Amino acid sequence: MLCQDCRKREAQVHFTQIVNNEKTTLSLCRECAAARGFHSPLENAPFPLAEILAGLAADLSTSPRSGAADTLVCPRCGLSFDDFAGQGRFGCGECYRTFRARLEPIMRKIHGASLHRGKTPKAEVASPAEKGSLPVREEERLEAELKKAVESEDFERAAEIRDKLKTMKKSFSVGN
């Protein structure tokens, strides 16, 4: 989208203002936004995501539940969970699978849940053959997670998963 003022550069600053139920939207390049006096107060402030994640991971690695998972090492890049806790980022995509059990408590702490509940991708909705596959895959994943929680005697987590499964099955049986 081009800047609404100069119509030459790409718009990078988007400003929306609502006054007396009148919505005004501006899309400006940085230069035109600066000329109008708009600037981000966080423009030069670094966002310490790595430090936040490292702090959460460090809190969890000192908890009584830590143990064998701390010695896990990613088979692709060789990163250990302690290395992740120190630097706050992974070395590759395989790290997410390797450290999944340790990441779920961090995600629950950050987001309140370890499962993304965003919108369904348009490709999924457009495909009638796969329209029902999302709930089935999620149900299978939760059942596998429930089995692991029971095997590891994490009954509190197992109860949470059981309740999620019941809610999911109930909502899909009503919707069909």
N, C-alpha and C positions, 0 to 999 in steps of 0.2 A: 504494500500500500504506500502510495506517495504522500509526502507531506502536504497538508491542506493549505499551507501558506505559500511555500516556494514552488511546489509541484515539481521539484528536481530530485530531491534526495528521499531515501526510504524513511518512512515514519518509524520512530523508535520510542516516542513518548506518547502515551495515550492518556488523555485526561477526560474524565466524566464528571459533570457537576449537575446536581439537581437542586433547583431553586423554585419554590412555589409549584411543585409538580411539573416543572419544565426541565427536560433533560437536554443538556448540551454536551456533545462529545467532540473532542479535538484529537486529531492524530498528526503529530508534528515530528520533524527531524530534530536532532539534538540542538542544532544551531538556532532554528526558529523558536524552539521551546525556551532556550536560554535568552533569546531576544525578548520574549514575552515575560521573562522572569520566573519560569518554571524550572525547578531543579529538584532532584531527589535528595532528601536529607541523608540517605544511606548510600549515596553514589560512591563515596570513597571509603566507606566502612566495610571491612571484610566480613563476610558471613562465616562464622566458625563452625560449619557443619561437621568437619572432621573432628574438632575438639568435642562437640556435643556427643557424637556417636562414640568417640573414644571414652568419654566420661561414663556414658551409659554401659558400654561394654565392660569397662573396668569395674563399675559397681556390681555388675552381674558376675564377673569372674571372681570376685572376692566373696560371693554368696556361698552358703553351705552346699548348694546344688552343683557347684562347679566341681570339676574333677577330670574325668577322661576326655571330656569335650575340649578342655584347654590344650590337650596334647594333640588334638586333631590338626592335620596339615593338609592343605589343598593338594590333591594329586597332580593338578595341572601346573600351578605356579609355585607351589612350595610354601605358601603363606600360612602361618599358624594363627590361631585365634588370638593369642597374646600379641602377635604382630599387628593384627587388625585393631585390637584394643589400644595399641600404642599410636597408630597412625590414623585410625578412623576411616580407612577405605580399603577395599579389597584389591587383589591383584588381577583377578579375572572373573568371568561369569560363573565358573565352576565353584568358586568360593561360596556363592549363595546356597548351592546344594550341600556342600560339605558342612557348612556351619548353620544350616537351617534350624536345627534344634536350639541353638544358642541365640539365633536371631529373633525367633518368635517372641520371647519375653521382651526383647528390646522394642520390637514393633508394637507390642501391646502397651508398653510403657509410653511410647511416643504417640501412637494413634488411638489407643484404647481398644484395638483389635489387631490380630495378626493377619487378617484376611482383607484384601482390598474389596471394597463394595462400590466401586465406581460404575460408570455407565457401561452397558454392553456395547462392544464394538459394532458398527453398522454392518460389517461383513457377516457377523454372527447372526444378526437379526434378519438380514437379507436372504440367508440360506435356510430354506424351510427344512432341509434334510438335517441340519445341525441345530435347529431351533431348540429342541429339547435336550441337546447334549450337554449344555452348560450345567443345568441342575444335576444331571446324572454324574458328570465328572466331579462336581463339588461334593455330592453325596458319597461317592467312592473314596474321595480324598479324606473326607471327615471320618468315614468308617475305618480307613486304614490308620488314621491318626488316633482314633478311639482305641483301636486294638493295641497300638504302641503304648498309649498312656496306661492302659490296664496292665500290660506286660511289665512296664516299668514301675507299677504300683503308684502312679501319680493319679490317685483317685479324684482329687479336686479338679484337675484338668480333664479327666475322663468324664466327670459330671457336666462340666461346661460343654464339652463336645457332644455328649448325649443330648443335652438340652437344645443345642444348635441343630442337631439332626432332627429332633422331634419337631421343632419349629419349621424347619425347611420342608419336611415331609408333609406337615399339616398345610403349609401355605401352597404347596404345589398340588396337593389333592383337592383343595378348594378351588384353585385357579383352573383346573382341567375339567 
